[in-house]
Amino acid sequence: MLIADGDQGTKVAAATYLKNYTRRNIDWGLSSPELYKEFRDRLAQALHQEEPYLHRVLIEVVCLIST
């Protein structure tokens, strides 16, 4: 799930899109336990590997899937 190559603005836009998409689709999009685990694991991986300026947006995604 690493955010695509590109400049800082493109990466922030991609992370924001992921956050908004997750917010809109969390109720039905991760209904499978396997899918939820894979999404969660890839999100954790992205948090460790991406630039610090993306952490705030990605942490918002973590909060969405944790509730």
C-alpha positions in Angstrom: 0.0 0.0 0.0 2.9 2.3 -0.2 1.9 5.6 -1.6 2.9 5.9 -5.2 6.1 7.6 -6.4 5.8 11.3 -6.9 6.3 14.6 -5.2 5.1 15.5 -1.8 1.8 17.0 -3.0 0.9 13.9 -5.0 1.7 11.7 -2.0 -0.4 13.8 0.4 -3.3 13.8 -2.2 -3.1 10.0 -2.4 -3.1 9.5 1.4 -6.0 11.9 1.7 -7.9 10.0 -1.0 -7.3 6.7 0.9 -8.6 8.4 4.1 -11.7 9.7 2.4 -12.3 6.4 0.5 -12.0 4.5 3.8 -14.3 6.8 5.6 -17.0 6.4 2.9 -16.7 2.6 2.6 -15.6 1.3 6.0 -19.0 -0.1 6.8 -19.1 -2.6 4.0 -15.6 -2.5 2.4 -13.8 -4.6 5.0 -16.4 -7.2 5.8 -14.0 -10.1 5.4 -11.7 -10.7 8.3 -8.9 -11.6 5.9 -9.4 -8.4 3.9 -9.4 -6.4 7.1 -6.2 -8.0 8.3 -4.4 -7.4 5.0 -5.6 -3.7 4.9 -4.5 -3.2 8.5 -1.1 -4.8 7.9 -0.4 -2.8 4.8 -1.4 0.4 6.5 1.0 -0.3 9.3 3.7 -1.0 6.8 3.0 2.3 5.1 3.2 4.1 8.4 6.7 2.7 8.9 8.0 3.3 5.4 6.5 6.6 4.3 7.6 10.1 4.9 6.8 11.7 8.2 4.6 14.3 6.6 2.1 11.5 5.6 1.8 10.1 9.1 -1.0 12.4 10.2 -3.2 11.4 7.3 -2.4 7.7 7.6 -3.0 7.7 11.4 -6.5 9.1 10.6 -7.1 6.0 8.5 -5.9 3.8 11.4 -8.5 5.6 13.6 -11.2 5.0 11.1 -10.6 1.2 10.9 -10.1 0.9 14.7 -13.5 2.1 15.7 
